[in-house]
Amino acid sequence: MMAAADISESNLADLRLGEALGSTVFDAMVESMAVLDAQGVIVAVNQRWHEYAQANGATTAVNRAVGLNYLALCDCVVGQAQAQEAGPVAAGIRAVLNGEKQDFHLEYPCHAVDQSHWFHLHVSPLRGSLAGVLVAHEDITQRVLAQQAVLESEQRYRMLFEMSGDAIMLTAPDGHVFDANPAACRMFQRSREELCQLGRNGVVDTSEAHLAVALKVRQQTGHFAGETTFLRKDGSKLIGEVSSTVFTDKDGNARTSMVIRDVSERKRMEAALKDNEQRMSAVFQASPIGIVISRIKTGEILDVNEACLRLYGYTREQALGYTAAELGAYVYPEQRLRLVQLLNEQGYANAFAVDYRSHTGEHGVLEVSARRISIQGESCLLAMMMDVTERHQSEALMHEQAFHDPLTRLPNRRLLGDRLRQTMATARRNGYFGALIYLDLDNFKPLNDTHGHDMGDLLLVEVAKRLSQVVRAMDTVARVGGDEFVILLDELDTTLVAARAQALAVAEKVRDKLDRPYQLTVHSDGFADRIIEHNCSASLGIVLFANDDTTDKELLSWADAAMYQAKHNGRNQIHLYQTPA
């Protein structure tokens, strides 16, 4: 190492001559350079030093003035913001000046006005007889920033790699595993070292035929995405959704990444859902109850089971995509409107009666239970229906038998009593009079005795027809006994005199109608039909009622008494009952 020599005034001239000779080369250097003497005084700086100092200020660049002591300036910043940078720089320069080091290198940041710069400092001793050092600063800011970016990218990658919920393995194309993240260790129940030792084939179910195809696709395209079966340490299998890509590492080696998501649970749920759908579809189709699903808004049929198709007589192709209105399935279309109204109000409808029309035009009655459901966000109607036509007919027949005479189909005594009570309540409320006409046939028994009960039944049916022809639609004709009938007249006049006249007029029409001869046809097997003529008048009793406290039983009793009075008066008579004052 050269001994430090003081640069005297005489030597300064020689140095300046040397600078002049080498100034072109010195100023052309891209590094910022300064020549310091043995005491650290700046002897010369190149053009790059000047440019940097001018751009960033003398304080930031320490100082650009020749003749100033560089080391002293470095010592002055101790305790300031740049002390961490200036201290090592001064120490390194002194070490070279003192011969403690052949040269000195240091990378450090320098805080400029606009941004922080990074420099590579190289301090080397002057050659020859001159004592001092050459201080060169190379601006390595871009390189450092690039290195920092790479480091940050690697840190981000490593954070994502370590924290990812999906398993990630880095492998070679031949299957060797270089790295595996914690999620992969948990997924396969193995440590990172175990996975690296086993390799890809130690966790992949190699018995799957599509594995070779997947590897070939990745080799040809550089990427593969699909599902693969993997093996855990305990021997259990899992289904993984894999995304694998081929890339080249910094050394130019081919590598592959494998990102694996365990979709076993999803697959189990999908399988369970599919099984459930199949079971529901089997139940849907096998159900003996008709089921149809339609859009609430339009009525379009989306699905229908076999029982419903049999019920209506349509094929699946004839029903799907059409509405019940287009198929004419509702005898009364307003029934569907009411059903939809119920669904909108309460979301369901139970035991809703619908009169339906089949494909062949036959009518029947359905009992419908419906629910409002959502299919892909759209409101739909799920309707389950049973054909209750026979039950409905049976109920209607039972009702008919309970309230009507089976022979004449006229209301019986029970229904008459119900209507009489309603008429009496209306009379009290509105002030109208009503009337009961109780009649008994005068010559019925001889017909029965001579020609049998069948002939008597024919006469009773004919009497029922004649009575129905005489009265108004609002009035009631009832059979209350063997040959006894009652006529209930509703809404007569509000005055007693007028109401009495109206009742007597109707009674007279009845008496006259029944007094006419009856032509009764007798049908006998093996014999020609024969006609029997029979005369049969009637005796009639009348009672009026209005807004009083009379009971229905009293009215019937009084009308019956009036009828017997008419019969006592000589038959084929009309007698008006005088109610007690």
C-alpha positions as CSV (number, residue, x, y, z in Angstrom):
1,M,0.0,0.0,0.0
2,M,1.2,3.5,-0.9
3,A,2.2,5.7,2.0
4,A,0.1,8.8,2.4
5,A,1.9,11.9,1.2
6,D,0.8,15.4,1.7
7,I,-0.2,17.2,-1.4
8,S,1.9,20.5,-1.3
9,E,1.5,23.5,-3.4
10,S,4.3,22.3,-5.8
11,N,2.6,19.0,-6.2
12,L,-0.8,20.6,-6.7
13,A,0.5,22.0,-10.0
14,D,1.5,18.5,-11.2
15,L,-1.8,17.1,-10.1
16,R,-3.8,19.8,-11.9
17,L,-1.7,19.0,-15.0
18,G,-2.6,15.4,-14.6
19,E,-6.3,16.3,-14.3
20,A,-6.1,18.4,-17.4
21,L,-4.6,15.5,-19.3
22,G,-7.2,13.0,-18.0
23,S,-10.2,15.4,-17.7
24,T,-11.9,14.0,-20.7
25,V,-11.8,10.5,-19.5
26,F,-12.5,11.5,-15.9
27,D,-15.6,13.6,-16.9
28,A,-16.9,10.9,-19.2
29,M,-17.2,8.4,-16.4
30,V,-20.8,7.6,-15.4
31,E,-20.0,7.3,-11.7
32,S,-19.8,10.4,-9.6
33,M,-16.1,10.7,-8.7
34,A,-14.0,12.8,-6.3
35,V,-10.3,12.8,-5.5
36,L,-9.5,13.3,-1.9
37,D,-6.0,14.0,-0.4
38,A,-4.6,12.3,2.6
39,Q,-6.6,14.6,4.9
40,G,-9.8,14.0,3.1
41,V,-9.9,17.3,1.2
42,I,-11.6,17.3,-2.1
43,V,-9.0,17.8,-4.8
44,A,-11.1,17.2,-7.9
45,V,-14.6,16.1,-8.9
46,N,-15.9,14.9,-12.3
47,Q,-18.8,16.3,-14.3
48,R,-21.2,13.6,-13.0
49,W,-20.4,14.7,-9.4
50,H,-21.2,18.3,-10.3
51,E,-24.5,17.4,-12.1
52,Y,-25.8,15.3,-9.2
53,A,-24.8,17.9,-6.6
54,Q,-26.5,20.7,-8.6
55,A,-29.6,18.6,-9.0
56,N,-29.9,17.7,-5.4
57,G,-28.3,20.6,-3.4
58,A,-25.0,20.8,-1.8
59,T,-26.2,19.6,1.5
60,T,-27.6,16.4,0.0
61,A,-24.5,15.7,-2.1
62,V,-22.3,16.6,1.0
63,N,-20.6,19.4,-1.0
64,R,-19.3,19.8,-4.5
65,A,-16.7,22.5,-3.7
66,V,-13.1,21.6,-4.4
67,G,-11.0,22.4,-1.4
68,L,-13.5,21.3,1.3
69,N,-12.8,18.5,3.6
70,Y,-15.1,15.6,2.7
71,L,-14.4,13.7,5.9
72,A,-15.2,16.7,8.0
73,L,-18.4,17.2,6.2
74,C,-19.3,13.6,6.8
75,D,-18.5,14.0,10.5
76,C,-20.8,17.1,10.6
77,V,-23.9,15.1,9.8
78,V,-23.5,12.8,12.8
79,G,-26.7,13.0,14.9
80,Q,-28.7,14.1,11.8
81,A,-31.0,12.1,9.6
82,Q,-28.1,11.0,7.3
83,A,-25.8,9.9,10.2
84,Q,-26.3,6.2,9.4
85,E,-25.1,6.8,5.9
86,A,-22.3,9.3,6.5
87,G,-20.6,7.5,9.4
88,P,-19.8,4.3,7.5
89,V,-18.7,6.3,4.5
90,A,-16.2,8.4,6.5
91,A,-14.9,5.3,8.3
92,G,-14.4,3.4,5.1
93,I,-12.5,6.3,3.5
94,R,-10.2,6.7,6.5
95,A,-9.5,2.9,6.5
96,V,-8.2,3.2,2.9
97,L,-6.3,6.4,3.6
98,N,-4.6,4.8,6.7
99,G,-3.7,1.7,4.7
100,E,-6.0,-0.5,6.8
101,K,-7.9,-1.6,3.7
102,Q,-6.8,-2.0,0.0
103,D,-10.2,-0.7,-1.0
104,F,-13.7,-0.1,0.4
105,H,-17.1,-1.0,-0.9
106,L,-20.5,0.1,0.5
107,E,-24.0,0.2,-0.8
108,Y,-26.1,2.8,1.0
109,P,-29.1,5.1,0.4
110,C,-28.8,8.8,0.0
111,H,-31.9,10.9,0.6
112,A,-32.2,13.3,-2.3
113,V,-34.7,16.1,-2.7
114,D,-37.0,14.2,-5.0
115,Q,-36.5,10.7,-3.8
116,S,-34.1,8.3,-2.2
117,H,-31.1,7.2,-4.3
118,W,-29.0,4.2,-3.7
119,F,-25.2,4.3,-4.4
120,H,-22.4,1.8,-4.6
121,L,-19.4,3.5,-3.0
122,H,-16.0,2.4,-4.1
123,V,-13.0,3.9,-2.4
124,S,-9.5,3.0,-3.8
125,P,-6.1,4.5,-3.1
126,L,-4.4,6.8,-5.6
127,R,-1.5,5.3,-7.5
128,G,2.0,6.6,-7.7
129,S,3.5,9.2,-5.5
130,L,0.3,10.9,-4.6
131,A,-1.4,10.2,-1.2
132,G,-5.1,10.2,-1.3
133,V,-8.1,8.2,-2.5
134,L,-10.5,8.1,-5.4
135,V,-14.1,8.1,-4.2
136,A,-16.5,6.7,-6.9
137,H,-20.3,6.7,-6.5
138,E,-22.3,4.5,-8.9
139,D,-26.1,5.2,-8.9
140,I,-27.6,1.7,-8.4
141,T,-31.1,3.0,-7.6
142,Q,-32.9,1.2,-10.5
143,R,-31.1,-2.0,-9.6
144,V,-32.0,-1.8,-6.0
145,L,-35.6,-0.9,-6.8
146,A,-35.9,-3.8,-9.1
147,Q,-34.4,-6.1,-6.4
148,Q,-36.9,-4.7,-3.9
149,A,-39.8,-5.3,-6.3
150,V,-38.6,-8.9,-6.8
151,L,-38.3,-9.3,-3.0
152,E,-41.7,-7.8,-2.4
153,S,-43.2,-10.0,-5.1
154,E,-41.5,-13.1,-3.6
155,Q,-42.8,-12.0,-0.2
156,R,-46.3,-11.6,-1.5
157,Y,-46.1,-14.9,-3.3
158,R,-44.8,-16.6,-0.2
159,M,-47.5,-15.1,1.9
160,L,-50.2,-16.3,-0.5
161,F,-48.5,-19.6,-0.8
162,E,-48.4,-20.1,3.0
163,M,-51.8,-18.7,3.8
164,S,-53.8,-20.1,0.9
165,G,-56.7,-22.3,1.8
166,D,-56.1,-24.3,-1.3
167,A,-53.3,-26.9,-1.4
168,I,-50.3,-25.7,-3.6
169,M,-47.4,-27.8,-4.7
170,L,-44.5,-26.9,-6.9
171,T,-43.3,-29.8,-8.9
172,A,-41.1,-30.8,-11.8
173,P,-42.8,-32.2,-14.9
174,D,-41.6,-35.7,-13.9
175,G,-43.6,-35.4,-10.6
176,H,-40.8,-34.4,-8.2
177,V,-42.2,-32.1,-5.5
178,F,-40.0,-29.1,-4.6
179,D,-42.4,-27.3,-2.2
180,A,-45.8,-27.7,-0.6
181,N,-47.8,-25.2,1.4
182,P,-49.4,-25.9,4.8
183,A,-52.8,-26.4,3.2
184,A,-51.3,-29.3,1.1
185,C,-49.8,-30.8,4.2
186,R,-53.2,-30.7,6.0
187,M,-55.0,-32.0,2.9
188,F,-52.7,-35.0,2.4
189,Q,-52.0,-35.5,6.2
190,R,-48.2,-35.3,5.5
191,S,-45.4,-33.0,6.3
192,R,-43.7,-30.9,3.6
193,E,-40.6,-33.2,3.8
194,E,-42.8,-36.3,3.3
195,L,-44.5,-34.7,0.2
196,C,-41.2,-33.7,-1.3
197,Q,-39.9,-37.3,-0.8
198,L,-43.1,-39.0,-2.1
199,G,-43.5,-36.8,-5.2
200,R,-46.7,-36.2,-7.1
201,N,-47.5,-39.9,-7.7
202,G,-47.4,-40.5,-3.9
203,V,-50.6,-38.4,-3.5
204,V,-52.3,-38.9,-6.9
205,D,-54.5,-41.9,-7.6
206,T,-52.5,-43.2,-10.5
207,S,-55.2,-45.8,-11.3
208,E,-57.4,-43.2,-12.9
209,A,-57.3,-43.6,-16.6
210,H,-57.8,-39.9,-17.3
211,L,-54.6,-38.9,-15.4
212,A,-52.3,-39.7,-18.4
213,V,-54.6,-37.6,-20.6
214,A,-54.5,-34.7,-18.2
215,L,-50.6,-34.8,-18.1
216,K,-50.5,-34.9,-21.9
217,V,-52.9,-31.9,-22.1
218,R,-50.7,-30.0,-19.7
219,Q,-47.6,-30.9,-21.7
220,Q,-49.1,-29.8,-25.0
221,T,-50.9,-26.6,-23.8
222,G,-49.0,-25.7,-20.7
223,H,-52.1,-25.9,-18.6
224,F,-54.6,-28.3,-17.2
225,A,-57.8,-27.8,-15.2
226,G,-60.0,-30.6,-14.1
227,E,-60.9,-33.0,-11.3
228,T,-58.5,-35.7,-10.0
229,T,-58.7,-38.2,-7.2
230,F,-56.0,-37.9,-4.5
231,L,-54.9,-40.1,-1.6
232,R,-54.5,-39.1,2.0
233,K,-51.9,-40.7,4.3
234,D,-54.7,-42.7,6.0
235,G,-55.6,-44.3,2.7
236,S,-58.8,-42.3,2.2
237,K,-59.5,-40.6,-1.1
238,L,-60.6,-37.1,-1.9
239,I,-61.7,-35.4,-5.1
240,G,-59.6,-32.4,-5.9
241,E,-60.4,-29.6,-8.4
242,V,-56.9,-29.1,-10.0
243,S,-55.4,-26.2,-11.9
244,S,-51.9,-27.0,-13.0
245,T,-49.6,-24.7,-15.1
246,V,-46.1,-25.2,-16.6
247,F,-43.6,-22.3,-16.0
248,T,-39.9,-21.7,-16.1
249,D,-38.0,-20.7,-13.0
250,K,-35.2,-18.1,-12.8
251,D,-32.6,-20.7,-13.7
252,G,-34.5,-21.7,-16.9
253,N,-35.8,-25.0,-15.5
254,A,-39.3,-26.3,-16.3
255,R,-41.5,-26.3,-13.3
256,T,-45.2,-27.0,-12.7
257,S,-47.6,-25.5,-10.2
258,M,-50.6,-27.5,-8.8
259,V,-53.4,-25.7,-7.0
260,I,-55.8,-28.2,-5.5
261,R,-59.2,-27.5,-3.9
262,D,-60.9,-30.3,-2.0
263,V,-64.3,-30.6,-3.6
264,S,-65.2,-34.0,-2.0
265,E,-67.9,-32.5,0.2
266,R,-69.4,-30.6,-2.7
267,K,-69.3,-33.7,-4.8
268,R,-71.0,-35.6,-2.0
269,M,-73.7,-32.9,-1.7
270,E,-74.1,-32.9,-5.5
271,A,-74.5,-36.7,-5.4
272,A,-76.9,-36.5,-2.5
273,L,-78.9,-33.8,-4.3
274,K,-79.0,-35.8,-7.4
275,D,-80.1,-38.9,-5.5
276,N,-82.7,-36.8,-3.8
277,E,-83.9,-35.3,-7.1
278,Q,-84.1,-38.8,-8.5
279,R,-86.1,-40.0,-5.5
280,M,-88.4,-37.0,-5.7
281,S,-88.8,-37.5,-9.4
282,A,-89.7,-41.2,-8.8
283,V,-92.2,-40.2,-6.1
284,F,-93.5,-37.4,-8.4
285,Q,-94.1,-39.8,-11.3
286,A,-95.2,-42.8,-9.2
287,S,-97.6,-40.8,-7.0
288,P,-101.3,-41.9,-7.5
289,I,-102.2,-38.2,-6.8
290,G,-102.1,-35.9,-9.8
291,I,-99.3,-33.3,-9.5
292,V,-98.7,-30.3,-11.8
293,I,-96.3,-27.4,-11.6
294,S,-97.1,-24.2,-13.4
295,R,-96.1,-20.6,-13.5
296,I,-98.4,-18.5,-11.4
297,K,-98.2,-15.5,-13.7
298,T,-99.0,-17.2,-17.0
299,G,-100.4,-20.6,-16.0
300,E,-97.9,-22.3,-18.3
301,I,-97.4,-26.0,-17.3
302,L,-93.8,-26.7,-16.4
303,D,-94.1,-30.3,-15.3
304,V,-96.8,-32.9,-14.7
305,N,-96.9,-36.4,-13.5
306,E,-98.5,-39.5,-15.0
307,A,-101.4,-39.6,-12.6
308,C,-102.4,-36.1,-13.7
309,L,-102.0,-36.9,-17.4
310,R,-104.3,-39.9,-16.9
311,L,-106.8,-37.8,-15.0
312,Y,-107.1,-35.2,-17.8
313,G,-106.4,-37.6,-20.7
314,Y,-103.5,-35.8,-22.2
315,T,-100.0,-36.9,-23.2
316,R,-97.0,-35.2,-21.8
317,E,-96.3,-33.5,-25.1
318,Q,-99.9,-32.2,-25.2
319,A,-99.7,-30.7,-21.8
320,L,-96.2,-29.2,-21.3
321,G,-95.8,-25.6,-22.3
322,Y,-99.6,-25.0,-22.5
323,T,-101.8,-23.4,-19.9
324,A,-104.9,-24.9,-18.2
325,A,-106.9,-22.2,-20.0
326,E,-105.6,-23.3,-23.4
327,L,-106.4,-26.9,-22.6
328,G,-109.8,-25.9,-21.3
329,A,-109.1,-27.8,-18.1
330,Y,-111.2,-25.5,-15.9
331,V,-115.0,-25.7,-16.3
332,Y,-115.1,-22.4,-14.5
333,P,-111.9,-20.4,-15.2
334,E,-112.6,-18.1,-12.3
335,Q,-111.8,-21.0,-9.9
336,R,-108.1,-20.7,-10.9
337,L,-108.2,-16.9,-10.2
338,R,-109.6,-17.7,-6.8
339,L,-106.9,-20.3,-6.2
340,V,-104.1,-17.9,-7.2
341,Q,-105.7,-15.3,-4.9
342,L,-105.5,-17.7,-2.0
343,L,-101.8,-18.5,-2.8
344,N,-101.0,-14.8,-2.9
345,E,-102.7,-14.1,0.4
346,Q,-101.5,-17.1,2.4
347,G,-99.1,-19.1,0.3
348,Y,-101.2,-22.2,0.2
349,A,-104.7,-23.6,-0.4
350,N,-106.1,-26.9,1.0
351,A,-109.1,-29.0,-0.1
352,F,-109.9,-26.5,-2.9
353,A,-112.7,-27.8,-5.1
354,V,-112.3,-27.4,-8.8
355,D,-114.7,-28.4,-11.6
356,Y,-112.5,-29.8,-14.3
357,R,-112.9,-30.9,-17.9
358,S,-110.9,-33.8,-19.4
359,H,-109.5,-34.1,-22.9
360,T,-112.6,-36.0,-24.0
361,G,-114.9,-33.4,-22.6
362,E,-116.0,-35.2,-19.5
363,H,-116.6,-33.2,-16.4
364,G,-115.6,-34.0,-12.9
365,V,-114.6,-32.6,-9.5
366,L,-111.1,-32.3,-8.1
367,E,-109.9,-31.6,-4.6
368,V,-106.8,-29.5,-4.9
369,S,-104.1,-28.8,-2.4
370,A,-101.7,-26.1,-3.7
371,R,-98.5,-24.4,-2.5
372,R,-96.7,-21.4,-3.8
373,I,-93.1,-22.3,-4.6
374,S,-90.1,-20.6,-6.2
375,I,-88.2,-22.1,-9.2
376,Q,-85.2,-20.2,-10.2
377,G,-86.6,-17.0,-8.6
378,E,-90.0,-17.3,-10.3
379,S,-93.2,-17.8,-8.4
380,C,-94.8,-21.1,-9.4
381,L,-97.8,-23.2,-8.3
382,L,-97.5,-26.7,-7.1
383,A,-100.9,-28.4,-7.2
384,M,-101.7,-31.9,-5.9
385,M,-105.2,-33.1,-7.0
386,M,-107.5,-36.1,-6.4
387,D,-110.5,-36.9,-8.5
388,V,-113.4,-36.8,-6.0
389,T,-116.1,-36.9,-8.6
390,E,-117.6,-40.1,-7.2
391,R,-117.3,-38.9,-3.7
392,H,-118.8,-35.6,-4.6
393,Q,-121.7,-37.4,-6.4
394,S,-122.1,-39.6,-3.3
395,E,-122.2,-36.6,-1.0
396,A,-124.6,-34.9,-3.3
397,L,-126.8,-38.0,-3.4
398,M,-126.6,-38.3,0.4
399,H,-127.6,-34.6,0.6
400,E,-130.4,-35.2,-1.9
401,Q,-131.6,-38.2,0.1
402,A,-131.4,-36.3,3.3
403,F,-133.4,-33.3,2.1
404,H,-135.4,-34.6,-0.8
405,D,-138.1,-37.2,-1.4
406,P,-136.5,-40.1,-3.3
407,L,-139.7,-40.7,-5.4
408,T,-140.7,-37.2,-6.5
409,R,-137.3,-35.5,-6.0
410,L,-139.2,-32.7,-4.1
411,P,-137.9,-31.3,-0.8
412,N,-138.8,-33.4,2.1
413,R,-140.2,-32.4,5.5
414,R,-136.7,-31.6,6.8
415,L,-135.8,-29.2,4.0
416,L,-139.2,-27.7,4.1
417,G,-138.7,-26.9,7.8
418,D,-135.4,-25.2,7.0
419,R,-136.9,-23.1,4.2
420,L,-139.9,-22.2,6.2
421,R,-137.8,-20.8,9.0
422,Q,-135.8,-18.8,6.5
423,T,-139.0,-17.4,5.0
424,M,-140.4,-16.6,8.4
425,A,-137.3,-14.6,9.3
426,T,-137.4,-12.7,6.0
427,A,-141.1,-11.9,6.5
428,R,-140.3,-10.5,10.0
429,R,-137.5,-8.4,8.5
430,N,-139.2,-7.1,5.4
431,G,-142.9,-7.1,6.4
432,Y,-144.0,-9.4,3.6
433,F,-146.7,-12.1,4.2
434,G,-146.0,-15.7,3.5
435,A,-148.4,-18.7,3.3
436,L,-148.5,-22.5,3.7
437,I,-150.8,-24.6,1.6
438,Y,-151.2,-28.1,3.0
439,L,-152.9,-30.6,0.7
440,D,-153.9,-34.2,0.8
441,L,-155.1,-36.3,-2.2
442,D,-158.8,-37.3,-2.0
443,N,-158.8,-40.5,-4.1
444,F,-155.4,-41.9,-3.8
445,K,-156.0,-45.1,-1.7
446,P,-158.4,-46.8,-4.2
447,L,-155.7,-46.5,-6.9
448,N,-153.1,-48.2,-4.7
449,D,-155.6,-50.9,-3.7
450,T,-156.7,-51.6,-7.2
451,H,-153.5,-51.3,-9.3
452,G,-150.8,-51.6,-6.7
453,H,-148.2,-49.2,-5.2
454,D,-146.3,-48.8,-8.5
455,M,-149.3,-47.2,-10.0
456,G,-149.7,-45.1,-6.9
457,D,-146.1,-43.9,-7.3
458,L,-146.8,-42.9,-10.8
459,L,-149.7,-40.7,-9.6
460,L,-147.5,-39.1,-6.9
461,V,-144.8,-38.2,-9.5
462,E,-147.4,-36.7,-11.7
463,V,-148.9,-34.7,-8.8
464,A,-145.4,-33.4,-8.1
465,K,-145.0,-32.2,-11.7
466,R,-148.4,-30.4,-11.7
467,L,-147.6,-28.7,-8.4
468,S,-144.3,-27.5,-9.7
469,Q,-145.9,-26.0,-12.8
470,V,-148.3,-23.9,-10.8
471,V,-146.0,-22.1,-8.3
472,R,-143.2,-19.6,-8.8
473,A,-139.5,-20.5,-8.8
474,M,-139.0,-18.8,-5.5
475,D,-141.7,-20.9,-3.9
476,T,-141.2,-24.4,-2.4
477,V,-143.2,-27.6,-3.1
478,A,-142.5,-30.4,-0.6
479,R,-143.8,-33.9,-0.1
480,V,-144.3,-34.5,3.7
481,G,-146.1,-37.8,3.8
482,G,-147.6,-40.6,1.7
483,D,-150.0,-38.5,-0.4
484,E,-149.5,-35.2,1.5
485,F,-147.8,-32.1,0.0
486,V,-147.0,-28.6,1.3
487,I,-146.5,-25.5,-0.8
488,L,-144.6,-22.6,0.8
489,L,-145.4,-19.2,-0.7
490,D,-142.7,-16.5,-0.2
491,E,-142.9,-12.7,-0.4
492,L,-146.7,-12.2,-0.7
493,D,-148.1,-8.7,-0.3
494,T,-147.5,-6.6,2.8
495,T,-151.2,-6.3,3.6
496,L,-153.3,-9.1,4.9
497,V,-156.2,-8.7,2.5
498,A,-154.0,-8.7,-0.6
499,A,-151.8,-11.6,0.7
500,R,-154.9,-13.7,1.5
501,A,-156.2,-13.1,-2.1
502,Q,-152.8,-14.2,-3.6
503,A,-152.7,-17.3,-1.5
504,L,-156.3,-18.3,-2.3
505,A,-155.6,-17.7,-6.0
506,V,-152.6,-20.1,-6.0
507,A,-154.6,-22.6,-4.0
508,E,-157.4,-22.5,-6.5
509,K,-155.0,-23.1,-9.4
510,V,-153.6,-26.1,-7.5
511,R,-157.0,-27.5,-6.8
512,D,-158.0,-27.1,-10.4
513,K,-154.8,-28.6,-11.8
514,L,-155.0,-31.7,-9.6
515,D,-158.7,-32.2,-10.2
516,R,-158.0,-33.0,-13.9
517,P,-157.9,-36.7,-14.9
518,Y,-154.5,-38.5,-14.8
519,Q,-153.4,-40.7,-17.7
520,L,-151.1,-43.3,-16.2
521,T,-149.1,-45.6,-18.4
522,V,-148.5,-49.2,-17.2
523,H,-145.4,-51.0,-18.5
524,S,-145.5,-54.8,-18.3
525,D,-142.8,-57.2,-19.5
526,G,-144.2,-59.3,-22.4
527,F,-147.3,-57.2,-22.7
528,A,-148.3,-54.0,-24.5
529,D,-148.3,-50.8,-22.5
530,R,-151.7,-49.8,-21.2
531,I,-153.1,-46.5,-20.0
532,I,-155.1,-46.2,-16.8
533,E,-157.2,-43.0,-16.3
534,H,-157.7,-42.0,-12.7
535,N,-159.5,-39.0,-11.1
536,C,-157.9,-37.7,-7.9
537,S,-158.8,-34.3,-6.4
538,A,-157.2,-32.7,-3.4
539,S,-158.2,-31.0,-0.2
540,L,-156.2,-27.9,0.7
541,G,-155.7,-25.9,3.9
542,I,-154.1,-22.5,4.0
543,V,-152.4,-20.5,6.8
544,L,-150.9,-17.0,6.4
545,F,-148.0,-15.7,8.5
546,A,-146.1,-12.4,8.8
547,N,-144.0,-10.7,11.5
548,D,-145.4,-12.4,14.5
549,D,-144.0,-14.9,17.0
550,T,-145.6,-18.0,15.5
551,T,-143.2,-21.0,15.3
552,D,-142.8,-23.1,12.2
553,K,-144.2,-26.2,13.9
554,E,-147.4,-24.2,14.8
555,L,-147.8,-23.1,11.2
556,L,-147.5,-26.6,9.9
557,S,-150.0,-27.8,12.5
558,W,-152.5,-25.1,11.6
559,A,-152.2,-25.7,7.9
560,D,-152.7,-29.4,8.5
561,A,-155.8,-28.7,10.6
562,A,-157.2,-26.4,7.8
563,M,-156.6,-29.2,5.3
564,Y,-158.6,-31.7,7.4
565,Q,-161.3,-29.1,7.7
566,A,-161.4,-28.9,3.9
567,K,-161.6,-32.6,3.6
568,H,-164.4,-32.6,6.2
569,N,-166.2,-30.0,4.2
570,G,-166.7,-32.4,1.3
571,R,-163.2,-32.9,-0.3
572,N,-161.8,-31.0,-3.3
573,Q,-162.2,-27.9,-1.1
574,I,-160.0,-25.0,0.1
575,H,-160.1,-23.9,3.7
576,L,-158.3,-20.8,5.1
577,Y,-157.2,-21.2,8.7
578,Q,-158.0,-18.3,11.0
579,T,-155.1,-17.7,13.3
580,P,-155.8,-17.0,16.9
581,A,-156.3,-13.3,17.7
